[in-house]
Amino acid sequence: MINVTIWNEFVHEKIHDEVKAVYPEGIHTVLAEGLQGSGYAITTATLDQPEHGLTEEVLNTTDVLIWWGHMAHDRVSDEITARVVKRVQEGMGLIVLHSGHFSKPFKALMGTSCDLKWREVGEQEILWNVNPSHPIAEGIDAKIILEHEEMYGEYFDIPTPDELVFISNFEGGEVFRSGCTFRRGLGKIFYFRPGHETYPTYYQPEIIKVISNGVKWANPASGNTLQFGNMQPVRALGEVPMA
């Protein structure tokens, strides 16, 4: 059983009627429902909860954290940001969705501005599977078509991804690196672009399948730890190793 925590700032759904019409109970609820029955123990957390719902206890028992945020990045405390970054470096997986590219934890882990071009007119997006042998692409066809999405365009100011799994092209002509993996310490990170709040993207089975694959890929290996600082030698100093 993989322990998954789905974090959503849960602001748009409360104050914007067009978002509430698509996600009346919040994006986190739709993601949780979509991932149910996949061998996950799922909990949700939102911005307005104490410690943003990400207490030490919650994060210490989370194998993979899914993050969606947009209009309230600046309301995430630096303390909680540092807590999330530390847990990723210790091995917790992190799935960052859509506008979470500007979240404090993702920017801290990337070390860059994570800025990009954007346009919201509801144009078609085609997600191309450019790494079909990757575990995150398991069961995914050559492409996923989203009839209406927000455009994100290059240049995307991130470090060179460890692996590129999906590339998008948009009706207006732009392209974007939409499925990128990174490793930080013992933790694995997957950034997945689709999911603007005014479109029903997270109801599309292929999108949920990619996120589910990402969770399985980012699930930490058990028992691994990092050791730093002063260490005793592994053999007596001056000892000549055997040939």
Contacts in CASP RR format, 6 or more apart in sequence:
PFRMAT RR
TARGET T0000
AUTHOR 0000-0000-0000
METHOD contacts of the structure
MODEL  1
MINVTIWNEFVHEKIHDEVKAVYPEGIHTVLAEGLQGSGYAITTATLDQP
EHGLTEEVLNTTDVLIWWGHMAHDRVSDEITARVVKRVQEGMGLIVLHSG
HFSKPFKALMGTSCDLKWREVGEQEILWNVNPSHPIAEGIDAKIILEHEE
MYGEYFDIPTPDELVFISNFEGGEVFRSGCTFRRGLGKIFYFRPGHETYP
TYYQPEIIKVISNGVKWANPASGNTLQFGNMQPVRALGEVPMA
1 39 0 8 1.000
1 40 0 8 1.000
1 41 0 8 1.000
2 39 0 8 1.000
2 40 0 8 1.000
2 41 0 8 1.000
2 63 0 8 1.000
2 64 0 8 1.000
2 215 0 8 1.000
2 216 0 8 1.000
2 219 0 8 1.000
3 40 0 8 1.000
3 41 0 8 1.000
3 43 0 8 1.000
3 61 0 8 1.000
3 62 0 8 1.000
3 63 0 8 1.000
3 64 0 8 1.000
4 35 0 8 1.000
4 40 0 8 1.000
4 41 0 8 1.000
4 42 0 8 1.000
4 43 0 8 1.000
4 62 0 8 1.000
4 63 0 8 1.000
4 64 0 8 1.000
4 65 0 8 1.000
4 66 0 8 1.000
4 215 0 8 1.000
5 42 0 8 1.000
5 43 0 8 1.000
5 44 0 8 1.000
5 45 0 8 1.000
5 54 0 8 1.000
5 58 0 8 1.000
5 59 0 8 1.000
5 62 0 8 1.000
5 64 0 8 1.000
5 65 0 8 1.000
5 66 0 8 1.000
6 28 0 8 1.000
6 31 0 8 1.000
6 32 0 8 1.000
6 35 0 8 1.000
6 42 0 8 1.000
6 43 0 8 1.000
6 44 0 8 1.000
6 45 0 8 1.000
6 66 0 8 1.000
6 68 0 8 1.000
7 28 0 8 1.000
7 44 0 8 1.000
7 45 0 8 1.000
7 46 0 8 1.000
7 52 0 8 1.000
7 53 0 8 1.000
7 54 0 8 1.000
7 65 0 8 1.000
7 66 0 8 1.000
7 67 0 8 1.000
7 68 0 8 1.000
8 26 0 8 1.000
8 27 0 8 1.000
8 28 0 8 1.000
8 31 0 8 1.000
8 44 0 8 1.000
8 45 0 8 1.000
8 46 0 8 1.000
8 47 0 8 1.000
8 68 0 8 1.000
8 69 0 8 1.000
9 46 0 8 1.000
9 47 0 8 1.000
9 68 0 8 1.000
9 69 0 8 1.000
9 70 0 8 1.000
9 71 0 8 1.000
9 72 0 8 1.000
9 75 0 8 1.000
9 76 0 8 1.000
10 26 0 8 1.000
10 27 0 8 1.000
10 28 0 8 1.000
10 46 0 8 1.000
10 47 0 8 1.000
10 48 0 8 1.000
11 47 0 8 1.000
11 70 0 8 1.000
11 71 0 8 1.000
11 72 0 8 1.000
12 19 0 8 1.000
12 70 0 8 1.000
12 71 0 8 1.000
12 197 0 8 1.000
13 19 0 8 1.000
13 20 0 8 1.000
13 23 0 8 1.000
13 24 0 8 1.000
13 25 0 8 1.000
13 26 0 8 1.000
13 27 0 8 1.000
13 197 0 8 1.000
14 20 0 8 1.000
16 197 0 8 1.000
16 198 0 8 1.000
18 198 0 8 1.000
19 197 0 8 1.000
19 198 0 8 1.000
22 197 0 8 1.000
22 198 0 8 1.000
22 199 0 8 1.000
22 200 0 8 1.000
23 29 0 8 1.000
23 30 0 8 1.000
23 197 0 8 1.000
23 202 0 8 1.000
27 68 0 8 1.000
27 197 0 8 1.000
27 202 0 8 1.000
28 44 0 8 1.000
28 45 0 8 1.000
28 46 0 8 1.000
28 68 0 8 1.000
29 44 0 8 1.000
30 202 0 8 1.000
30 203 0 8 1.000
31 66 0 8 1.000
31 68 0 8 1.000
31 202 0 8 1.000
31 208 0 8 1.000
31 211 0 8 1.000
32 42 0 8 1.000
32 44 0 8 1.000
34 202 0 8 1.000
34 208 0 8 1.000
35 42 0 8 1.000
35 208 0 8 1.000
35 211 0 8 1.000
35 212 0 8 1.000
35 215 0 8 1.000
36 42 0 8 1.000
38 212 0 8 1.000
38 215 0 8 1.000
40 215 0 8 1.000
43 58 0 8 1.000
45 52 0 8 1.000
45 53 0 8 1.000
45 54 0 8 1.000
45 58 0 8 1.000
46 52 0 8 1.000
46 53 0 8 1.000
47 72 0 8 1.000
47 75 0 8 1.000
47 76 0 8 1.000
51 80 0 8 1.000
52 76 0 8 1.000
52 77 0 8 1.000
52 80 0 8 1.000
54 65 0 8 1.000
54 80 0 8 1.000
54 83 0 8 1.000
54 84 0 8 1.000
56 83 0 8 1.000
59 65 0 8 1.000
59 83 0 8 1.000
59 84 0 8 1.000
59 87 0 8 1.000
59 92 0 8 1.000
60 87 0 8 1.000
62 87 0 8 1.000
62 92 0 8 1.000
63 92 0 8 1.000
63 93 0 8 1.000
63 219 0 8 1.000
63 220 0 8 1.000
64 92 0 8 1.000
64 93 0 8 1.000
64 94 0 8 1.000
64 95 0 8 1.000
64 214 0 8 1.000
64 215 0 8 1.000
64 218 0 8 1.000
64 219 0 8 1.000
65 84 0 8 1.000
65 87 0 8 1.000
65 88 0 8 1.000
65 92 0 8 1.000
65 93 0 8 1.000
65 94 0 8 1.000
65 95 0 8 1.000
66 95 0 8 1.000
66 97 0 8 1.000
66 211 0 8 1.000
66 215 0 8 1.000
67 94 0 8 1.000
67 95 0 8 1.000
67 96 0 8 1.000
67 97 0 8 1.000
67 100 0 8 1.000
67 103 0 8 1.000
67 105 0 8 1.000
67 106 0 8 1.000
68 97 0 8 1.000
68 98 0 8 1.000
68 99 0 8 1.000
68 100 0 8 1.000
68 195 0 8 1.000
69 97 0 8 1.000
69 98 0 8 1.000
69 99 0 8 1.000
69 100 0 8 1.000
69 103 0 8 1.000
70 98 0 8 1.000
70 99 0 8 1.000
70 100 0 8 1.000
70 102 0 8 1.000
70 197 0 8 1.000
73 100 0 8 1.000
73 102 0 8 1.000
73 103 0 8 1.000
73 104 0 8 1.000
76 103 0 8 1.000
76 104 0 8 1.000
76 105 0 8 1.000
78 104 0 8 1.000
81 104 0 8 1.000
81 105 0 8 1.000
81 108 0 8 1.000
82 108 0 8 1.000
84 94 0 8 1.000
84 105 0 8 1.000
85 105 0 8 1.000
85 108 0 8 1.000
85 109 0 8 1.000
88 94 0 8 1.000
88 105 0 8 1.000
88 109 0 8 1.000
88 184 0 8 1.000
88 185 0 8 1.000
88 187 0 8 1.000
88 189 0 8 1.000
89 184 0 8 1.000
89 185 0 8 1.000
89 186 0 8 1.000
89 187 0 8 1.000
89 226 0 8 1.000
90 185 0 8 1.000
90 186 0 8 1.000
90 187 0 8 1.000
90 225 0 8 1.000
90 226 0 8 1.000
91 185 0 8 1.000
91 186 0 8 1.000
91 187 0 8 1.000
91 188 0 8 1.000
91 220 0 8 1.000
91 224 0 8 1.000
92 187 0 8 1.000
92 220 0 8 1.000
93 187 0 8 1.000
93 188 0 8 1.000
93 189 0 8 1.000
93 218 0 8 1.000
93 219 0 8 1.000
93 220 0 8 1.000
94 105 0 8 1.000
94 106 0 8 1.000
94 109 0 8 1.000
94 187 0 8 1.000
94 188 0 8 1.000
94 189 0 8 1.000
94 190 0 8 1.000
94 218 0 8 1.000
95 189 0 8 1.000
95 190 0 8 1.000
95 192 0 8 1.000
95 211 0 8 1.000
95 214 0 8 1.000
95 215 0 8 1.000
95 218 0 8 1.000
96 103 0 8 1.000
96 105 0 8 1.000
96 106 0 8 1.000
96 189 0 8 1.000
96 190 0 8 1.000
96 191 0 8 1.000
96 192 0 8 1.000
97 192 0 8 1.000
97 194 0 8 1.000
97 195 0 8 1.000
97 211 0 8 1.000
98 150 0 8 1.000
98 192 0 8 1.000
98 193 0 8 1.000
98 194 0 8 1.000
98 195 0 8 1.000
98 196 0 8 1.000
99 196 0 8 1.000
100 106 0 8 1.000
101 114 0 8 1.000
101 116 0 8 1.000
101 156 0 8 1.000
101 158 0 8 1.000
101 191 0 8 1.000
101 193 0 8 1.000
102 114 0 8 1.000
102 115 0 8 1.000
106 114 0 8 1.000
106 189 0 8 1.000
106 191 0 8 1.000
107 113 0 8 1.000
107 114 0 8 1.000
109 182 0 8 1.000
109 184 0 8 1.000
109 189 0 8 1.000
110 158 0 8 1.000
110 159 0 8 1.000
110 182 0 8 1.000
111 159 0 8 1.000
112 157 0 8 1.000
112 158 0 8 1.000
112 159 0 8 1.000
113 157 0 8 1.000
114 156 0 8 1.000
114 157 0 8 1.000
114 158 0 8 1.000
115 156 0 8 1.000
115 157 0 8 1.000
116 152 0 8 1.000
116 153 0 8 1.000
116 154 0 8 1.000
116 155 0 8 1.000
116 156 0 8 1.000
116 157 0 8 1.000
116 176 0 8 1.000
117 151 0 8 1.000
117 152 0 8 1.000
117 153 0 8 1.000
117 154 0 8 1.000
117 155 0 8 1.000
117 174 0 8 1.000
118 150 0 8 1.000
118 151 0 8 1.000
118 152 0 8 1.000
118 153 0 8 1.000
119 150 0 8 1.000
119 151 0 8 1.000
120 150 0 8 1.000
120 151 0 8 1.000
120 196 0 8 1.000
120 198 0 8 1.000
121 151 0 8 1.000
122 148 0 8 1.000
122 149 0 8 1.000
122 150 0 8 1.000
122 199 0 8 1.000
123 148 0 8 1.000
123 149 0 8 1.000
123 151 0 8 1.000
123 170 0 8 1.000
123 171 0 8 1.000
123 172 0 8 1.000
124 145 0 8 1.000
124 146 0 8 1.000
124 147 0 8 1.000
124 148 0 8 1.000
124 149 0 8 1.000
124 170 0 8 1.000
124 171 0 8 1.000
125 145 0 8 1.000
125 146 0 8 1.000
125 149 0 8 1.000
125 151 0 8 1.000
125 168 0 8 1.000
125 169 0 8 1.000
125 170 0 8 1.000
125 171 0 8 1.000
125 194 0 8 1.000
126 143 0 8 1.000
126 144 0 8 1.000
126 145 0 8 1.000
126 146 0 8 1.000
126 168 0 8 1.000
126 169 0 8 1.000
126 170 0 8 1.000
127 143 0 8 1.000
127 144 0 8 1.000
127 145 0 8 1.000
127 146 0 8 1.000
127 166 0 8 1.000
127 167 0 8 1.000
127 168 0 8 1.000
127 178 0 8 1.000
127 193 0 8 1.000
127 194 0 8 1.000
128 142 0 8 1.000
128 143 0 8 1.000
128 166 0 8 1.000
128 167 0 8 1.000
128 168 0 8 1.000
128 169 0 8 1.000
129 137 0 8 1.000
129 140 0 8 1.000
129 141 0 8 1.000
129 142 0 8 1.000
129 143 0 8 1.000
129 144 0 8 1.000
129 165 0 8 1.000
129 166 0 8 1.000
130 164 0 8 1.000
130 165 0 8 1.000
130 166 0 8 1.000
130 167 0 8 1.000
131 137 0 8 1.000
131 163 0 8 1.000
131 164 0 8 1.000
131 165 0 8 1.000
131 166 0 8 1.000
132 140 0 8 1.000
132 142 0 8 1.000
134 163 0 8 1.000
134 165 0 8 1.000
134 217 0 8 1.000
135 213 0 8 1.000
135 214 0 8 1.000
135 216 0 8 1.000
135 217 0 8 1.000
136 165 0 8 1.000
136 179 0 8 1.000
136 181 0 8 1.000
136 190 0 8 1.000
136 210 0 8 1.000
136 213 0 8 1.000
136 214 0 8 1.000
136 217 0 8 1.000
137 165 0 8 1.000
137 166 0 8 1.000
137 210 0 8 1.000
137 213 0 8 1.000
138 213 0 8 1.000
139 209 0 8 1.000
139 213 0 8 1.000
140 206 0 8 1.000
140 209 0 8 1.000
140 210 0 8 1.000
140 213 0 8 1.000
141 206 0 8 1.000
144 166 0 8 1.000
144 204 0 8 1.000
144 206 0 8 1.000
144 207 0 8 1.000
144 210 0 8 1.000
146 194 0 8 1.000
146 199 0 8 1.000
146 201 0 8 1.000
146 204 0 8 1.000
146 207 0 8 1.000
148 199 0 8 1.000
149 170 0 8 1.000
149 194 0 8 1.000
149 195 0 8 1.000
149 196 0 8 1.000
149 199 0 8 1.000
149 201 0 8 1.000
150 195 0 8 1.000
150 196 0 8 1.000
150 199 0 8 1.000
151 170 0 8 1.000
151 172 0 8 1.000
151 174 0 8 1.000
151 176 0 8 1.000
152 168 0 8 1.000
152 174 0 8 1.000
152 176 0 8 1.000
152 178 0 8 1.000
152 193 0 8 1.000
153 170 0 8 1.000
153 174 0 8 1.000
153 175 0 8 1.000
153 176 0 8 1.000
154 174 0 8 1.000
154 175 0 8 1.000
154 176 0 8 1.000
154 177 0 8 1.000
156 176 0 8 1.000
156 177 0 8 1.000
158 177 0 8 1.000
158 180 0 8 1.000
158 191 0 8 1.000
159 182 0 8 1.000
161 177 0 8 1.000
161 179 0 8 1.000
161 180 0 8 1.000
161 181 0 8 1.000
161 182 0 8 1.000
161 191 0 8 1.000
162 180 0 8 1.000
162 181 0 8 1.000
162 182 0 8 1.000
162 183 0 8 1.000
163 180 0 8 1.000
163 181 0 8 1.000
164 177 0 8 1.000
164 179 0 8 1.000
164 180 0 8 1.000
164 181 0 8 1.000
165 179 0 8 1.000
165 180 0 8 1.000
165 181 0 8 1.000
165 190 0 8 1.000
166 177 0 8 1.000
166 178 0 8 1.000
166 179 0 8 1.000
166 192 0 8 1.000
166 193 0 8 1.000
166 210 0 8 1.000
167 175 0 8 1.000
167 176 0 8 1.000
167 177 0 8 1.000
167 178 0 8 1.000
167 179 0 8 1.000
168 175 0 8 1.000
168 176 0 8 1.000
168 178 0 8 1.000
168 193 0 8 1.000
168 194 0 8 1.000
169 175 0 8 1.000
169 176 0 8 1.000
170 176 0 8 1.000
176 193 0 8 1.000
178 192 0 8 1.000
178 193 0 8 1.000
178 194 0 8 1.000
179 190 0 8 1.000
179 191 0 8 1.000
179 192 0 8 1.000
179 193 0 8 1.000
180 190 0 8 1.000
180 191 0 8 1.000
181 188 0 8 1.000
181 189 0 8 1.000
181 190 0 8 1.000
181 191 0 8 1.000
181 217 0 8 1.000
182 188 0 8 1.000
182 189 0 8 1.000
182 191 0 8 1.000
183 189 0 8 1.000
185 226 0 8 1.000
186 220 0 8 1.000
186 221 0 8 1.000
186 224 0 8 1.000
186 225 0 8 1.000
186 226 0 8 1.000
187 218 0 8 1.000
187 220 0 8 1.000
188 217 0 8 1.000
188 218 0 8 1.000
188 220 0 8 1.000
189 218 0 8 1.000
190 214 0 8 1.000
190 217 0 8 1.000
190 218 0 8 1.000
192 210 0 8 1.000
192 211 0 8 1.000
192 214 0 8 1.000
194 201 0 8 1.000
194 207 0 8 1.000
195 201 0 8 1.000
195 202 0 8 1.000
195 207 0 8 1.000
201 207 0 8 1.000
202 208 0 8 1.000
235 241 0 8 1.000
END
